[in-house]
Amino acid sequence: QTVVTQEPSLTVSPGGTVTLTCASTTGAVTTGSFPNWFQQRPGQAPRPLIYSTYNKYSWTPARFSGSLLGGKAALTLSGVQPEDEADYYCLLYYGAEGVFGGGTKLTVL
Amino acid sequence: QVTLRESGPALVKPTQTLTLTCTFSGFSLVPSGTSVTWIRQPPGKALEWLARIDWNGDKYYTTSLKTRLTISKDTSKNLVVLRMTTMDPVDTATYYCTRVQESRIENWGQGTVVTVS
């Protein structure tokens, strides 16, 4: 069973920069895994942020960016805002099957 | 405007079969590249990808639950149904249906809470 791993929690100061990563037990994450990133605030459905590694939706704030970093998918937040405090999930595809990471709880403090 | 709405029982007993319906509007499951995916989230836990049905009827399931899941669609009624057999308390979760375009999970329903007890 494929496992996708994310940092369980990260803390960042307002205005700072933080990178969340998403690793796969099958090896290096590539664009062929079509990494997706989602933000979820308490009591809400997840909100899509990034698709296919680095592509943004029209509603994705400019401070969010996606990339591949050291064999992992990465989500970088630059100039973090208090409202960015949330859970973040990555999704990787293995063929047609998707697998979510365990999520990262981002605290802005 | 794309909307998806999940419906089904809020409470099921262990060993029963769960049937959830996703009713959607603002898009059709006809165009190539369009699919509907079911995702769930146990309380306080991570998201879990469950199943997907494509515009052409192709179906995909998460490996760990493959024997218990069945996904189907009625294109004319704009709905997708997910069945999960042999429900257990660990299946207690919020179940979401989503619209997927290529690999993009673009739209989410509000979710429906299912408790197994």
Interface residues (C-beta under 8 A of the other chain):
Chain A: Q1 F34 N36 F38 Q40 A45 P46 R47 P48 Y51 S52 Y57 Y89 L91 Y93 G95 A96 E97 G98 V99 F100 G101 G102 G103
Chain B: T37 I39 A46 L47 E48 W49 R52 D58 Y60 Y61 T62 T63 S64 Y96 E102 S103 R104 I105 E106 W108 G109 Q110 G111
